[in-house]
Amino acid sequence: MKGFLGGLVSIILVSAILFLALYFFAPSTSIRLFGIAFNAEGVLDSTLQAAVDAAPISEETKASILSALDADAIDALLEAAGNNVDKLMDYLSSEEGQAMLDEAAAKAADGAESLSSYFSSDEVKAEISSI
């Protein structure tokens, strides 16, 4: 019995140490595996910026999206994707995602509404959930 409990405690300690190491020192891996990380917002922000930069859209569109991309807009996009970062990245790289980014840039340029309210709309949520 002592060997079983000792082994169980060892496994729990190793798991806790690995989790903490990933949580603090590898936030992108931690987000992918556990959905949380120490600097999750910074990782998601840089990931979204990289996705927008890689998108085949005009430089003006990219600039207007990046200038309007704030924490509320990122939260709205993640909520629309069900907090699934991989699903969101797949959507942003698709043709539908590129069209949505163009429309988001137009809305941001017009100043008609914030990106967070646009990304929170039922239309965008339905598009993202269809991927």
C-alpha positions, 0 to 999 in steps of 0.5 A: 500500500505504501508503494501505491501512495508514494507513487501517486504522490510522486505523479501528482507532484510531477504533474503540478510542477509541469503545469506550473512550468507551462502556466508561467513559462510557455503560455501559448502551450498552456493556452492550447492544453489547458485554456489558461495561462499567466499572460493569456491576454498578451499571447492572444493579442499577439496571436491575433495580430499575427493572424491579421498581419498574415491575412491577404487584406490591404495594409489599410485594412490591417492598420484599421483593425490593429488600431481598433483591436482592444481587450474587449474586441479580443474577448468578444472574438474568443467568446464567439469562438467558444474560447477555442483559440485554434478554432478562431485561428482557423476561422481568421485564415479562411475566406469567410474570416478574411471577409469578416476582417474586411467588414470589421475594418470598414466598421472601425473606419466608419466609427459606427460601432466598436469592434467588440460590439461587431464581434459580439453580434449574432452574425459573427458568432454564427460564422465562427461557430460554423467552422 
